[in-house]
């Protein structure tokens, strides 16, 4: 696609070849400024060594004081060697500027307060901070409070931090022969695609509902493994200490999956027991697995901070607070820690592919830089502390509590949220769960609020709440299964025949919370709400024409999905198995997409992984059209090979989505089932999400106005002013129907007595590489530049304008601007204006070419 670029080795290179070709192409399309930027990035490869650039490289360590290289000797280290005899170290980052020195014997430099030694396992003593802006560097162990220094006999010794002087300074010299540090592989070949310019349309997949920090969920002891560890995969992907070989200590895992899933406690390196698509308490989203999905085309990742006070309090093992908002704060902190860790693996602050974003404009820049825009969300049963206190179910919060907590989480970065998860609260009633799980979560509702869910018979079988019966068991639900295992049996209420609806609707506090969410321009998710409360919430959004709405994981009813689309929202159905997801997609395509009107359509998915939902299993048996390895990712940019973790190799055909890194394979399985169209709709997901978010921020939706008014030296009317930044243009002119090479706004045309949208009559704007609007043109008769517009005779230009090419004329305008006219045959086809920054005719022709008008 035009304007698409890949990032490789810290540089932008063209899809087809060397940097020279890229520079020529940039010059043709965007002018010398873009070419200069590309050349500048080309020369940036030879940057000086920094404390961050050491990461993953192989070095010999040289003492600046002695000029000698460090070698291992008698379990310690001395600086007495030449380069050939020096110890070689792989620099494995533990955090920004901190490293393990991984030696030739797969050992580590470690220190105590009194001695520097070689150790076989990483520890606090082996975690070193490197400081300095370049040679010389100082190497400090902050945990012990010691610098690494060389004494008079050349031995490496610990000295009090800051006391070593020149004896504690070193240089890192490149070397060969270092062992690779053990880590998960991504098995994706190629560089991630980027978008140019950064403010332009994006392409990529959307994850709308994840729980990446669920290792801190339920008190922090229910989940086994974690998404990263400063010492890497061998330490992140290990089983819980309480999971004994016979599973006797795995209380929650036994409850939710049992021996049918977890036959072994082995994680790294064999992964014989987990991750597994049905295991709900083992880590499934290690950061390298998420990296694989990002490399293969995922560009938005919504991570929901999650906690459940009731299950946390009754679960016997915990280390964290069970207060749900405390859990939100802790997990938000962990997200920023992971961002730092990935930055450390990528070469320094801001260099990593995992970027937490707080606005659609920041997200767009991140995506077009080829990185993953990470959006923080929240899914808890007691948001803002708004539980219902037993025994009388009285609200435990007021408006001031909502204001305070909402302000805090917004400052943390939360931008997408639900009002409930599993239990009724002071804001709204819950939809409940089906079957046996519903009976159990209903018991949890009693513990939480002092009463069971107040279901009544309602008339709509499709748009009703879940049915808590002692029937089938829902193996996908961690909270329900956990409560069943840990709660004593009790009598449940008898409800009328289904369909059922929770009588507890949206409270006045709930209405207040939603209004405050809209005021803060956050994205509202009505999933898990009871149908009465959800209907009221959507009516409230409709009264404000508020587009910031999502159904993130198939917990809204069919009528709600249509209303969400009509508002301009987005839907990311629960991923699950590929065949079921394809059916959901077909239903949305057939029934609801037309509700979007002229708004941009794209689809996401909600994995709901890491504690709340099982993942898609293999299709099983002799399935038609299996995934064949290697395959190209969703848009054909990269080659995807079978994923290898430790000693295990995964195959989507036989394993299903055992971990998050298999979502590229799952998308390919969708292609095998439903063809290219479903994959293309998923690839439009990032742009659809961003445009929904822009509308929540106050950018007017696609509206196709009449665009009355002449073209002046300032642009067209008050909305399209040349020289203005793209964000201001968006807020004034509204969202365009196309924003690829140029931006195009639709209008209303009269045809056959009816007013129709779009067609070939448009308003076109072209921006420079920095996002400033430099050229505006119109193909509408009503927009004339100096009295000449579409439909005027070419003869009117003669003597008034200068012809500068086939079908292109210009005329000087006020303030250094230039009126521009296109002609076809004997008639003018468009009129426009370019601002004074476009001073050369060749440059102007490029802008006209980008507009698609010539």
DRENRO-513750 format. One record per residue (C-alpha): chain; y negated, z, x. Coordinates in steps of 0.1 Angstrom, whole numbers, padded with zeros to 4 digits. Example, Ala and Ser with C-alpha at 12.3 -4.5 7.8 and 13.67 -1.06 7.14 Angstrom:
2
> A;0045;0078;0123
> A;0011;0071;0137
% end
This chain:
854
> A;0000;0000;0000
> A;-0035;-0008;0012
> A;-0052;0021;0029
> A;-0019;0041;0035
> A;-0014;0055;0070
> A;0010;0077;0088
> A;0003;0105;0111
> A;0023;0107;0143
> A;0019;0129;0174
> A;-0014;0142;0161
> A;-0028;0107;0158
> A;-0033;0082;0130
> A;-0015;0050;0136
> A;-0011;0020;0114
> A;0021;0014;0094
> A;0027;-0019;0112
> A;0020;-0013;0148
> A;-0003;-0003;0177
> A;-0036;0014;0175
> A;-0055;-0018;0182
> A;-0042;-0034;0150
> A;-0052;-0002;0131
> A;-0087;-0003;0146
> A;-0092;-0039;0135
> A;-0079;-0032;0100
> A;-0102;-0001;0097
> A;-0131;-0022;0108
> A;-0124;-0049;0083
> A;-0120;-0024;0054
> A;-0143;0005;0061
> A;-0166;-0005;0089
> A;-0172;0006;0125
> A;-0174;0043;0116
> A;-0138;0044;0105
> A;-0127;0024;0135
> A;-0145;0048;0158
> A;-0128;0078;0141
> A;-0095;0062;0147
> A;-0103;0055;0184
> A;-0115;0091;0188
> A;-0082;0104;0174
> A;-0063;0080;0198
> A;-0079;0096;0228
> A;-0073;0131;0215
> A;-0037;0130;0226
> A;-0045;0141;0261
> A;-0060;0174;0251
> A;-0061;0203;0276
> A;-0034;0230;0276
> A;-0041;0259;0253
> A;-0023;0291;0243
> A;-0011;0273;0212
> A;0000;0240;0227
> A;0027;0257;0247
> A;0049;0259;0216
> A;0084;0244;0219
> A;0078;0230;0254
> A;0097;0237;0286
> A;0078;0254;0314
> A;0082;0271;0347
> A;0060;0302;0350
> A;0037;0303;0381
> A;0019;0334;0393
> A;-0017;0325;0400
> A;-0020;0355;0425
> A;0009;0344;0447
> A;0012;0307;0440
> A;0050;0313;0435
> A;0072;0305;0405
> A;0091;0331;0385
> A;0129;0332;0389
> A;0155;0355;0375
> A;0170;0381;0399
> A;0193;0410;0393
> A;0186;0413;0356
> A;0149;0411;0362
> A;0123;0385;0374
> A;0105;0378;0407
> A;0078;0354;0417
> A;0092;0341;0449
> A;0106;0307;0442
> A;0096;0270;0445
> A;0096;0248;0414
> A;0131;0236;0419
> A;0145;0272;0419
> A;0123;0285;0391
> A;0135;0298;0358
> A;0127;0275;0330
> A;0115;0288;0296
> A;0115;0273;0262
> A;0084;0286;0244
> A;0095;0297;0209
> A;0065;0308;0188
> A;0068;0340;0168
> A;0032;0339;0155
> A;-0001;0323;0165
> A;-0003;0326;0203
> A;0029;0347;0205
> A;0062;0336;0220
> A;0097;0343;0231
> A;0104;0331;0266
> A;0138;0316;0261
> A;0156;0311;0294
> A;0182;0289;0309
> A;0210;0314;0300
> A;0197;0317;0264
> A;0182;0350;0273
> A;0147;0364;0270
> A;0121;0381;0292
> A;0117;0416;0277
> A;0098;0447;0287
> A;0098;0484;0281
> A;0070;0507;0293
> A;0086;0508;0328
> A;0106;0476;0335
> A;0108;0439;0329
> A;0143;0428;0322
> A;0164;0399;0308
> A;0179;0405;0274
> A;0204;0385;0253
> A;0187;0392;0219
> A;0150;0389;0209
> A;0132;0421;0201
> A;0097;0436;0201
> A;0100;0439;0238
> A;0105;0401;0241
> A;0076;0391;0218
> A;0048;0382;0241
> A;0011;0373;0234
> A;-0004;0346;0256
> A;-0042;0347;0259
> A;-0067;0325;0277
> A;-0085;0292;0270
> A;-0063;0275;0297
> A;-0050;0284;0332
> A;-0051;0312;0341
> A;-0033;0328;0311
> A;-0025;0365;0305
> A;0008;0375;0290
> A;0008;0407;0270
> A;0034;0426;0250
> A;0013;0442;0222
> A;0043;0462;0209
> A;0047;0481;0242
> A;0010;0478;0253
> A;0018;0462;0286
> A;0008;0431;0306
> A;0032;0411;0326
> A;0022;0414;0363
> A;0035;0407;0398
> A;0036;0437;0422
> A;0033;0436;0460
> A;0069;0426;0465
> A;0067;0398;0440
> A;0086;0416;0413
> A;0075;0412;0376
> A;0065;0446;0363
> A;0048;0459;0332
> A;0013;0473;0337
> A;-0011;0489;0312
> A;-0028;0462;0291
> A;-0059;0449;0308
> A;-0053;0466;0341
> A;-0035;0439;0360
> A;-0064;0418;0372
> A;-0054;0386;0390
> A;-0018;0399;0394
> A;-0014;0395;0357
> A;-0024;0358;0354
> A;-0002;0328;0352
> A;0000;0290;0349
> A;0025;0271;0328
> A;0039;0240;0346
> A;0060;0214;0326
> A;0097;0214;0335
> A;0130;0201;0323
> A;0163;0215;0314
> A;0154;0242;0289
> A;0180;0249;0261
> A;0169;0242;0225
> A;0162;0273;0205
> A;0186;0274;0175
> A;0169;0262;0143
> A;0176;0243;0111
> A;0172;0205;0113
> A;0152;0185;0088
> A;0172;0152;0093
> A;0143;0130;0082
> A;0133;0102;0105
> A;0097;0090;0106
> A;0062;0104;0101
> A;0049;0116;0068
> A;0027;0090;0050
> A;-0010;0098;0047
> A;-0038;0085;0025
> A;-0071;0070;0036
> A;-0098;0078;0028
> A;-0093;0115;0023
> A;-0110;0116;-0011
> A;-0089;0087;-0024
> A;-0059;0086;-0047
> A;-0028;0105;-0036
> A;0009;0098;-0038
> A;0036;0124;-0037
> A;0060;0147;-0055
> A;0050;0179;-0073
> A;0069;0211;-0074
> A;0054;0230;-0103
> A;0074;0262;-0103
> A;0088;0279;-0072
> A;0094;0315;-0060
> A;0091;0311;-0023
> A;0083;0348;-0016
> A;0110;0362;-0038
> A;0126;0380;-0008
> A;0100;0407;-0016
> A;0110;0406;-0054
> A;0125;0436;-0072
> A;0115;0461;-0045
> A;0124;0439;-0016
> A;0161;0448;-0013
> A;0177;0426;-0040
> A;0173;0393;-0022
> A;0193;0384;0009
> A;0177;0363;0036
> A;0141;0353;0038
> A;0121;0320;0041
> A;0112;0327;0077
> A;0116;0352;0105
> A;0096;0355;0137
> A;0128;0350;0156
> A;0139;0320;0136
> A;0169;0309;0115
> A;0196;0331;0131
> A;0176;0362;0120
> A;0161;0349;0087
> A;0194;0336;0072
> A;0217;0366;0074
> A;0233;0386;0046
> A;0220;0418;0033
> A;0232;0450;0051
> A;0246;0463;0017
> A;0267;0432;0012
> A;0300;0443;0027
> A;0329;0419;0033
> A;0345;0427;0000
> A;0311;0425;-0019
> A;0313;0461;-0029
> A;0277;0467;-0020
> A;0263;0435;-0036
> A;0255;0451;-0069
> A;0231;0424;-0082
> A;0249;0394;-0067
> A;0282;0405;-0083
> A;0264;0408;-0116
> A;0247;0374;-0116
> A;0273;0352;-0099
> A;0304;0372;-0088
> A;0333;0358;-0068
> A;0331;0325;-0085
> A;0301;0316;-0063
> A;0299;0338;-0032
> A;0333;0339;-0015
> A;0318;0348;0018
> A;0289;0367;0032
> A;0283;0341;0059
> A;0249;0326;0061
> A;0238;0313;0096
> A;0254;0294;0113
> A;0284;0284;0091
> A;0268;0288;0056
> A;0303;0291;0041
> A;0291;0315;0014
> A;0255;0306;0008
> A;0231;0291;0000
> A;0247;0278;-0031
> A;0233;0261;-0061
> A;0244;0290;-0084
> A;0236;0320;-0062
> A;0205;0337;-0074
> A;0201;0365;-0048
> A;0204;0345;-0015
> A;0176;0327;0002
> A;0175;0290;-0007
> A;0141;0280;0005
> A;0140;0286;0043
> A;0108;0270;0055
> A;0126;0242;0074
> A;0143;0233;0041
> A;0109;0231;0025
> A;0097;0211;0055
> A;0124;0186;0048
> A;0113;0181;0012
> A;0077;0178;0024
> A;0086;0152;0050
> A;0104;0132;0024
> A;0074;0130;0001
> A;0067;0163;-0017
> A;0029;0169;-0016
> A;0022;0198;-0041
> A;0041;0231;-0040
> A;0032;0257;-0066
> A;0045;0290;-0055
> A;0045;0317;-0082
> A;0043;0353;-0072
> A;0068;0372;-0092
> A;0079;0407;-0100
> A;0097;0426;-0128
> A;0090;0463;-0130
> A;0119;0473;-0153
> A;0147;0458;-0132
> A;0130;0469;-0100
> A;0129;0505;-0112
> A;0166;0506;-0123
> A;0179;0487;-0093
> A;0191;0514;-0068
> A;0179;0497;-0036
> A;0142;0491;-0029
> A;0115;0494;-0002
> A;0085;0481;-0021
> A;0064;0492;-0050
> A;0077;0482;-0085
> A;0042;0477;-0098
> A;0040;0440;-0107
> A;0005;0435;-0095
> A;0014;0453;-0062
> A;0042;0427;-0059
> A;0017;0399;-0064
> A;-0006;0412;-0037
> A;0023;0417;-0012
> A;0037;0382;-0018
> A;0003;0366;-0015
> A;-0001;0383;0019
> A;0033;0369;0029
> A;0022;0333;0020
> A;-0007;0336;0044
> A;0017;0350;0070
> A;0040;0320;0066
> A;0011;0296;0069
> A;0002;0312;0102
> A;0038;0310;0114
> A;0040;0273;0105
> A;0007;0268;0123
> A;0022;0285;0153
> A;0052;0261;0153
> A;0028;0231;0149
> A;0003;0238;0177
> A;-0023;0262;0165
> A;-0046;0273;0136
> A;-0049;0247;0109
> A;-0023;0224;0125
> A;0006;0231;0103
> A;0019;0211;0074
> A;0018;0241;0050
> A;-0018;0245;0037
> A;-0027;0270;0010
> A;-0055;0254;-0012
> A;-0079;0268;-0037
> A;-0094;0237;-0053
> A;-0083;0202;-0063
> A;-0107;0187;-0037
> A;-0092;0207;-0009
> A;-0057;0198;-0021
> A;-0067;0161;-0021
> A;-0078;0162;0015
> A;-0047;0181;0025
> A;-0024;0155;0008
> A;-0042;0126;0022
> A;-0038;0142;0056
> A;-0001;0140;0050
> A;0004;0177;0045
> A;0017;0200;0018
> A;-0009;0214;-0006
> A;0004;0249;-0015
> A;-0010;0264;-0047
> A;-0006;0301;-0054
> A;0005;0310;-0089
> A;0017;0341;-0108
> A;0046;0348;-0132
> A;0050;0384;-0142
> A;0058;0403;-0174
> A;0028;0427;-0170
> A;-0001;0407;-0157
> A;-0033;0427;-0149
> A;-0012;0459;-0156
> A;-0012;0449;-0193
> A;0021;0465;-0203
> A;0028;0481;-0237
> A;0035;0518;-0231
> A;0064;0534;-0250
> A;0071;0550;-0273
> A;0043;0535;-0295
> A;0037;0502;-0276
> A;0001;0510;-0268
> A;-0018;0487;-0245
> A;-0021;0500;-0209
> A;-0051;0479;-0200
> A;-0085;0470;-0214
> A;-0110;0441;-0207
> A;-0123;0458;-0176
> A;-0088;0459;-0161
> A;-0083;0422;-0169
> A;-0117;0413;-0153
> A;-0109;0434;-0122
> A;-0074;0422;-0116
> A;-0083;0385;-0124
> A;-0111;0386;-0099
> A;-0088;0400;-0073
> A;-0060;0375;-0077
> A;-0085;0347;-0079
> A;-0099;0358;-0045
> A;-0064;0359;-0031
> A;-0060;0323;-0041
> A;-0041;0324;-0074
> A;-0049;0293;-0094
> A;-0020;0288;-0119
> A;-0005;0316;-0140
> A;0014;0326;-0171
> A;0007;0355;-0194
> A;0042;0368;-0197
> A;0077;0363;-0183
> A;0106;0384;-0198
> A;0090;0411;-0220
> A;0063;0416;-0246
> A;0031;0429;-0232
> A;-0004;0439;-0244
> A;-0015;0402;-0243
> A;0013;0383;-0261
> A;0048;0384;-0274
> A;0076;0368;-0254
> A;0099;0339;-0263
> A;0130;0359;-0253
> A;0163;0344;-0240
> A;0193;0328;-0257
> A;0227;0343;-0261
> A;0241;0373;-0243
> A;0213;0372;-0218
> A;0188;0374;-0247
> A;0205;0406;-0260
> A;0202;0421;-0225
> A;0166;0412;-0219
> A;0158;0425;-0254
> A;0172;0459;-0242
> A;0149;0456;-0212
> A;0120;0449;-0236
> A;0129;0482;-0253
> A;0127;0501;-0220
> A;0094;0483;-0211
> A;0076;0487;-0245
> A;0095;0513;-0265
> A;0107;0487;-0290
> A;0128;0456;-0294
> A;0114;0421;-0299
> A;0102;0418;-0334
> A;0119;0385;-0345
> A;0115;0371;-0380
> A;0130;0340;-0396
> A;0108;0310;-0392
> A;0113;0275;-0406
> A;0111;0251;-0376
> A;0144;0249;-0357
> A;0129;0229;-0329
> A;0097;0249;-0324
> A;0110;0284;-0325
> A;0119;0311;-0300
> A;0152;0319;-0283
> A;0181;0335;-0301
> A;0194;0368;-0286
> A;0231;0368;-0297
> A;0263;0381;-0281
> A;0275;0345;-0276
> A;0274;0324;-0244
> A;0261;0339;-0212
> A;0232;0323;-0193
> A;0242;0322;-0156
> A;0208;0310;-0146
> A;0189;0342;-0153
> A;0187;0369;-0126
> A;0167;0394;-0146
> A;0190;0392;-0177
> A;0222;0394;-0157
> A;0209;0422;-0135
> A;0199;0443;-0165
> A;0233;0437;-0181
> A;0250;0451;-0150
> A;0227;0481;-0146
> A;0217;0492;-0181
> A;0240;0514;-0202
> A;0252;0497;-0234
> A;0231;0503;-0265
> A;0227;0492;-0301
> A;0207;0461;-0306
> A;0188;0453;-0338
> A;0202;0430;-0364
> A;0180;0399;-0370
> A;0178;0375;-0399
> A;0195;0341;-0395
> A;0179;0317;-0370
> A;0155;0300;-0363
> A;0136;0331;-0351
> A;0100;0336;-0340
> A;0085;0367;-0323
> A;0060;0382;-0347
> A;0039;0396;-0318
> A;0014;0368;-0314
> A;-0017;0365;-0291
> A;-0036;0398;-0292
> A;-0074;0401;-0288
> A;-0068;0411;-0252
> A;-0047;0380;-0247
> A;-0075;0359;-0262
> A;-0099;0375;-0239
> A;-0077;0369;-0209
> A;-0073;0332;-0217
> A;-0111;0328;-0221
> A;-0116;0345;-0187
> A;-0089;0322;-0171
> A;-0108;0292;-0185
> A;-0141;0305;-0172
> A;-0125;0309;-0137
> A;-0112;0273;-0140
> A;-0077;0283;-0134
> A;-0046;0265;-0147
> A;-0029;0281;-0177
> A;0009;0279;-0182
> A;0020;0288;-0218
> A;0057;0289;-0208
> A;0077;0320;-0218
> A;0052;0329;-0246
> A;0065;0333;-0281
> A;0059;0303;-0303
> A;0032;0320;-0324
> A;0013;0332;-0294
> A;0017;0299;-0276
> A;0004;0280;-0307
> A;-0027;0303;-0307
> A;-0032;0299;-0270
> A;-0031;0261;-0272
> A;-0055;0262;-0302
> A;-0079;0282;-0280
> A;-0076;0256;-0252
> A;-0082;0228;-0277
> A;-0113;0245;-0291
> A;-0128;0242;-0256
> A;-0111;0208;-0248
> A;-0097;0225;-0217
> A;-0074;0203;-0196
> A;-0062;0229;-0171
> A;-0028;0234;-0187
> A;0008;0229;-0175
> A;0043;0235;-0188
> A;0060;0242;-0154
> A;0097;0247;-0161
> A;0108;0238;-0196
> A;0099;0270;-0214
> A;0076;0255;-0240
> A;0087;0239;-0273
> A;0085;0202;-0281
> A;0053;0205;-0302
> A;0036;0223;-0274
> A;0044;0195;-0249
> A;0027;0170;-0271
> A;-0004;0192;-0273
> A;-0004;0198;-0236
> A;-0004;0160;-0229
> A;-0032;0155;-0255
> A;-0053;0181;-0238
> A;-0048;0162;-0205
> A;-0023;0186;-0190
> A;0008;0180;-0170
> A;0045;0188;-0175
> A;0070;0196;-0147
> A;0103;0201;-0164
> A;0130;0224;-0150
> A;0148;0205;-0123
> A;0184;0216;-0129
> A;0210;0189;-0125
> A;0198;0153;-0121
> A;0214;0140;-0153
> A;0197;0166;-0175
> A;0164;0161;-0158
> A;0166;0123;-0164
> A;0171;0130;-0201
> A;0140;0152;-0202
> A;0121;0125;-0185
> A;0132;0099;-0211
> A;0122;0122;-0239
> A;0087;0127;-0224
> A;0083;0090;-0218
> A;0093;0081;-0253
> A;0076;0108;-0273
> A;0046;0123;-0255
> A;0031;0101;-0228
> A;0009;0082;-0252
> A;-0008;0115;-0260
> A;-0025;0112;-0226
> A;-0044;0082;-0236
> A;-0063;0068;-0206
> A;-0056;0099;-0185
> A;-0034;0094;-0154
> A;0003;0100;-0160
> A;0027;0115;-0135
> A;0056;0139;-0136
> A;0067;0169;-0116
> A;0097;0192;-0115
> A;0101;0230;-0115
> A;0129;0242;-0093
> A;0125;0279;-0103
> A;0144;0287;-0072
> A;0148;0320;-0054
> A;0157;0346;-0080
> A;0152;0332;-0115
> A;0171;0299;-0119
> A;0202;0282;-0105
> A;0198;0248;-0090
> A;0214;0215;-0099
> A;0251;0212;-0091
> A;0268;0180;-0081
> A;0275;0154;-0108
> A;0311;0159;-0100
> A;0342;0137;-0102
> A;0342;0100;-0095
> A;0305;0094;-0105
> A;0290;0060;-0107
> A;0262;0051;-0082
> A;0266;0081;-0059
> A;0239;0087;-0032
> A;0247;0068;0000
> A;0235;0082;0033
> A;0212;0074;0050
> A;0187;0064;0023
> A;0150;0058;0022
> A;0128;0085;0007
> A;0111;0080;-0027
> A;0085;0055;-0015
> A;0106;0039;0013
> A;0085;0053;0041
> A;0112;0075;0058
> A;0149;0075;0065
> A;0168;0105;0051
> A;0201;0115;0067
> A;0226;0142;0056
> A;0210;0176;0061
> A;0226;0197;0088
> A;0221;0235;0089
> A;0239;0253;0117
> A;0274;0239;0117
> A;0273;0228;0081
> A;0264;0193;0068
> A;0253;0189;0032
> A;0260;0161;0007
> A;0243;0160;-0026
> A;0273;0143;-0042
> A;0296;0172;-0034
> A;0272;0201;-0029
> A;0244;0196;-0054
> A;0211;0213;-0046
> A;0225;0241;-0025
> A;0191;0247;-0009
> A;0155;0234;-0013
> A;0159;0209;0015
> A;0182;0188;-0007
> A;0155;0179;-0032
> A;0149;0145;-0015
> A;0186;0139;-0021
> A;0182;0150;-0057
> A;0154;0126;-0062
> A;0176;0098;-0048
> A;0203;0109;-0072
> A;0178;0104;-0100
> A;0171;0069;-0088
> A;0209;0062;-0089
> A;0210;0075;-0125
> A;0177;0062;-0140
> A;0163;0036;-0116
> A;0130;0032;-0098
> A;0108;0040;-0128
> A;0117;0077;-0128
> A;0111;0080;-0091
> A;0078;0062;-0094
> A;0067;0085;-0121
> A;0075;0115;-0099
> A;0056;0098;-0070
> A;0025;0098;-0093
> A;0029;0135;-0098
> A;0004;0147;-0071
> A;-0024;0126;-0085
> A;-0017;0136;-0121
> A;-0018;0173;-0111
> A;-0050;0169;-0091
> A;-0067;0150;-0120
> A;-0056;0178;-0144
> A;-0070;0204;-0120
> A;-0103;0184;-0116
> A;-0107;0185;-0153
> A;-0102;0223;-0153
> A;-0129;0225;-0127
> A;-0153;0207;-0150
> A;-0149;0171;-0141
> A;-0151;0151;-0174
> A;-0119;0133;-0183
> A;-0117;0095;-0185
> A;-0140;0087;-0214
> A;-0150;0050;-0213
> A;-0187;0053;-0222
> A;-0209;0024;-0231
> A;-0228;0024;-0197
> A;-0261;0012;-0212
> A;-0290;0007;-0188
> A;-0302;-0016;-0160
> A;-0290;-0015;-0124
> A;-0318;-0001;-0103
> A;-0322;0008;-0066
> A;-0307;0042;-0075
> A;-0276;0028;-0092
> A;-0266;0027;-0129
> A;-0281;0052;-0152
> A;-0281;0089;-0143
> A;-0244;0090;-0135
> A;-0237;0065;-0108
> A;-0263;0071;-0081
> A;-0258;0054;-0048
> A;-0259;0077;-0017
> A;-0243;0106;-0036
> A;-0211;0123;-0026
> A;-0179;0116;-0045
> A;-0177;0151;-0059
> A;-0211;0148;-0075
> A;-0202;0113;-0088
> A;-0171;0127;-0104
> A;-0190;0155;-0122
> A;-0216;0131;-0134
> A;-0197;0100;-0142
> A;-0163;0115;-0151
> A;-0129;0105;-0138
> A;-0124;0068;-0131
> A;-0093;0049;-0143
> A;-0086;0038;-0107
> A;-0096;0053;-0074
> A;-0077;0034;-0048
> A;-0097;0008;-0028
> A;-0126;0012;-0051
> A;-0133;0034;-0081
> A;-0133;0018;-0115
> A;-0147;0033;-0147
> A;-0137;0019;-0180
> A;-0160;0010;-0209
> A;-0157;0002;-0246
> A;-0156;-0035;-0254
> A;-0159;-0051;-0288
> A;-0131;-0075;-0296
> A;-0119;-0087;-0330
> A;-0142;-0061;-0346
> A;-0125;-0032;-0329
> A;-0137;-0011;-0300
> A;-0111;-0013;-0272
> A;-0107;0005;-0239
> A;-0109;-0010;-0205
> A;-0099;-0045;-0200
> A;-0115;-0067;-0173
> A;-0149;-0052;-0179
> A;-0156;-0023;-0156
> A;-0180;-0004;-0136
> A;-0170;-0003;-0099
> A;-0181;0020;-0071
> A;-0173;0018;-0034
> A;-0177;0047;-0011
> A;-0179;0049;0027
> A;-0154;0068;0048
> A;-0173;0101;0043
> A;-0172;0098;0006
> A;-0208;0087;-0001
> A;-0213;0061;-0028
> A;-0228;0030;-0012
> A;-0222;0001;-0036
> A;-0221;0000;-0074
> A;-0215;-0031;-0095
> A;-0209;-0040;-0132
> A;-0191;-0068;-0150
> A;-0209;-0059;-0182
> A;-0236;-0081;-0197
> A;-0258;-0051;-0206
> A;-0261;-0040;-0169
> A;-0287;-0063;-0153
> A;-0302;-0061;-0118
> A;-0338;-0073;-0118
> A;-0331;-0091;-0151
> A;-0299;-0109;-0140
> A;-0264;-0098;-0150
> A;-0230;-0111;-0160
> A;-0234;-0143;-0181
> A;-0268;-0153;-0166
> A;-0270;-0188;-0153
> A;-0267;-0193;-0115
> A;-0299;-0214;-0117
> A;-0318;-0181;-0123
> A;-0308;-0169;-0088
> A;-0323;-0199;-0070
> A;-0356;-0192;-0055
> A;-0352;-0155;-0062
> A;-0320;-0146;-0042
> A;-0303;-0157;-0010
> A;-0268;-0171;-0010
> A;-0247;-0154;0018
> A;-0213;-0168;0011
> A;-0192;-0185;-0015
> A;-0201;-0170;-0049
> A;-0222;-0142;-0034
> A;-0260;-0138;-0036
> A;-0284;-0110;-0025
> A;-0319;-0100;-0033
> A;-0340;-0073;-0016
> A;-0346;-0043;-0039
> A;-0369;-0013;-0037
> A;-0365;0013;-0010
> A;-0344;-0008;0013
> A;-0317;-0014;-0013
> A;-0301;-0047;-0020
> A;-0293;-0063;-0053
> A;-0260;-0082;-0052
> A;-0247;-0109;-0075
> A;-0213;-0126;-0078
> A;-0210;-0160;-0093
> A;-0181;-0181;-0107
> A;-0189;-0217;-0117
> A;-0223;-0218;-0131
> A;-0225;-0182;-0144
> A;-0230;-0148;-0128
> A;-0198;-0127;-0129
> A;-0212;-0094;-0118
> A;-0244;-0076;-0107
> A;-0247;-0046;-0084
> A;-0267;-0027;-0059
> A;-0260;-0016;-0023
> A;-0280;0012;-0007
> A;-0301;0009;0025
> A;-0273;0021;0048
> A;-0256;-0013;0044
> A;-0279;-0032;0066
> A;-0258;-0062;0077
> A;-0245;-0090;0056
> A;-0210;-0088;0071
> A;-0209;-0051;0061
> A;-0220;-0059;0026
> A;-0193;-0086;0022
> A;-0167;-0060;0032
> A;-0179;-0036;0005
> A;-0178;-0064;-0021
> A;-0143;-0074;-0010
> A;-0132;-0038;-0014
> A;-0146;-0037;-0049
> A;-0122;-0065;-0059
> A;-0150;-0086;-0073
> A;-0148;-0113;-0047
% end
